[in-house]
């Protein structure tokens, strides 16, 4: 059984990392795992959003995905927070 404290900790950890690059591993159906890179864009009371990086240099509209904190708790979604680099600081300054 899950404890409410676990969800609160996940939410606060994600809120602390808004704007950081992440590697997102999400289970999409039976034996299908999608791995994408992106940036934690925002946190809300029940969900968080990740702005995905553009793949294969194809000009498309920005893609966002949202997941609940329970998805992280149940490990349907795994997030690996990447360390900030100098290029991240340059993008924020512009």
Buried (B, 14 or more C-beta within 10 A) or exposed (E): EEEEEEBEEBBEBBEEBEEBBBEBBBBEEEEEEEEBBBBBBBBEEEBBBBEBEEEEEEEEEEEEBEBBBBBBBEEBBBBEBBEEEEEBEEEEEE
